[in-house]
Amino acid sequence: MGIRSAVVAGITSVALLATAAPALAMGSGNPYEDMQVGVRYTVYEPTYVAGLKQIQVGGAIADAGFTGDENLSAEYGRSNGRNFNIREGNPMSSDIGVGALVLTTTVQGRKARVYGYCDPSTGKKCTLGDVTRYGGHLAVTLPGVGTLTDTVVWVETIGPKPVSGQQLVQIAKGLRPVQ
């Protein structure tokens, strides 16, 4: 291989890496800021995390055939204890659990809905308090900043010790766009 071929091959390899994994070029130390560099939607970072530690923040695994921007996935808490996760994107690369609507509220001027993952076999109406027992999620579309698009946000809690429905609302209300 000649020098010219080696240079072209090297440039092509770098270009492929840059398009396949834009996060490689980042490194601010803030994973939310790093994620913003590679996507067209506004990335939001939580200011309230219900006292739980950050487990991970990064790209989300997409359903087969998804061609949109990589979605953000963040986890807080412990897998065997209290926990919640945040998913952000536009469009979303996967689906979220189905639940009963238990609350409609406003987050940053936008309508937010909280769903509880209640046991339908009980025959009882699902309530906001049931989120703490069975899990659930909050869904809202937050405004874009500058030239960035709006962001679909899901804050979900599942597992042995879900956070409360009110905490889901507090987490969503504490989201701030990264700049």
C-alpha positions in Angstrom: 0.0 0.0 0.0 1.4 3.4 -1.0 1.6 6.4 1.3 -1.4 8.0 -0.5 -3.5 4.9 0.0 -2.5 4.7 3.6 -3.5 8.3 4.2 -6.9 7.8 2.4 -7.5 4.7 4.4 -6.6 6.5 7.7 -8.9 9.4 6.9 -11.7 7.1 5.9 -11.3 5.1 9.2 -11.4 8.3 11.3 -14.5 9.5 9.4 -16.3 6.2 10.0 -15.5 6.3 13.7 -16.7 9.9 14.0 -20.0 9.2 12.3 -20.6 5.8 14.1 -19.7 7.0 17.6 -19.6 10.8 18.0 -19.1 10.4 21.7 -15.5 9.3 21.1 -14.6 12.9 20.4 -16.1 14.2 23.6 -14.8 14.2 27.1 -16.0 17.2 29.1 -16.4 15.0 32.2 -20.2 15.6 32.1 -22.0 12.8 30.2 -25.0 14.9 29.6 -22.9 17.6 27.9 -21.0 15.0 26.0 -24.3 13.5 24.7 -25.5 17.0 23.6 -22.6 17.2 21.1 -23.9 14.3 19.0 -27.7 14.9 18.9 -30.2 17.4 17.5 -32.6 17.4 20.4 -32.1 19.4 23.6 -30.4 17.2 26.3 -31.8 17.8 29.8 -29.9 17.1 33.0 -31.6 16.5 36.4 -31.0 18.8 39.3 -33.1 16.6 41.7 -32.4 12.9 41.9 -34.3 11.9 45.0 -31.0 11.4 46.9 -30.0 8.5 44.7 -26.5 8.0 43.1 -25.9 8.1 39.4 -25.2 4.6 38.1 -24.7 5.4 34.4 -25.5 8.0 31.7 -25.0 7.2 28.1 -26.6 6.2 24.8 -29.7 3.9 24.9 -30.0 0.7 23.0 -32.3 1.2 20.0 -35.0 -1.1 18.6 -34.0 -2.7 15.3 -34.3 -0.4 12.3 -34.2 2.8 14.3 -32.4 5.6 12.3 -32.9 8.7 14.5 -30.4 10.3 16.9 -29.1 8.2 19.7 -31.3 8.5 22.8 -29.9 9.3 26.2 -30.3 6.7 29.0 -29.5 7.5 32.7 -29.9 5.3 35.7 -30.0 6.4 39.4 -30.2 4.3 42.6 -29.4 0.6 43.0 -30.7 -2.3 40.9 -31.9 -4.0 44.1 -33.2 -0.9 45.8 -34.9 2.5 45.1 -34.2 3.5 41.5 -35.3 5.5 38.5 -34.1 6.0 35.0 -34.4 8.9 32.5 -34.8 8.4 28.8 -34.5 11.4 26.4 -34.7 11.6 22.6 -36.6 12.8 19.6 -37.8 10.5 18.3 -37.6 7.7 20.9 -35.7 4.6 19.9 -37.9 2.1 21.8 -41.2 1.9 23.7 -42.0 2.3 27.4 -44.3 0.3 29.7 -48.0 0.7 29.5 -49.8 1.9 32.6 -52.9 3.6 33.9 -53.0 7.4 33.8 -52.8 8.5 37.5 -51.9 12.2 37.3 -51.7 15.0 34.8 -49.5 18.0 35.7 -47.4 20.7 34.2 -43.6 20.6 33.8 -41.8 23.7 32.3 -45.1 24.8 30.8 -45.8 21.5 29.1 -48.4 18.8 30.0 -46.9 15.8 31.7 -48.6 12.6 32.5 -47.8 10.0 35.2 -48.7 6.4 34.6 -48.8 3.6 37.2 -47.9 0.0 36.5 -50.8 -1.4 38.6 -51.9 -4.9 38.8 -55.1 -5.0 36.7 -56.2 -8.3 38.3 -57.1 -6.5 41.6 -60.0 -4.7 39.9 -59.1 -1.5 41.8 -58.5 1.9 40.2 -54.8 2.7 39.9 -53.7 5.8 41.9 -50.6 7.9 42.2 -49.7 6.1 45.4 -49.5 2.8 43.5 -46.4 4.0 41.6 -44.5 3.4 44.9 -45.7 -0.2 44.9 -45.8 -1.2 41.3 -43.6 1.4 39.5 -44.6 3.7 36.7 -43.4 6.6 34.6 -43.8 10.2 33.7 -43.9 11.3 30.1 -43.4 14.9 28.9 -42.1 16.7 25.8 -39.8 19.5 26.9 -39.0 22.6 24.7 -36.0 22.8 22.5 -33.3 25.4 23.1 -31.9 27.5 20.3 -31.8 25.5 17.1 -32.2 22.2 18.9 -35.5 20.3 18.8 -38.0 19.5 21.6 -37.1 16.5 23.7 -39.4 13.6 24.6 -38.6 12.7 28.3 -39.5 9.6 30.2 -38.7 9.3 33.9 -39.4 5.7 34.9 -39.2 3.7 38.2 -39.5 0.0 38.5 -38.1 -2.8 40.6 -38.4 -3.9 44.2 -38.5 -0.3 45.6 -39.8 2.3 43.1 -39.6 6.0 43.9 -43.0 7.7 44.4 -45.1 9.3 41.7 -44.5 12.7 43.3 -40.7 12.1 43.1 -41.1 11.4 39.4 -42.7 14.8 39.1 -40.0 16.5 41.2 -37.3 14.9 39.0 -39.0 16.1 35.8 -39.5 19.6 37.2 -35.8 19.7 38.1 -34.6 18.9 34.6 -32.5 21.7 33.0 -31.1 21.9 29.5 -27.3 21.6 29.2 -25.5 24.4 27.5 
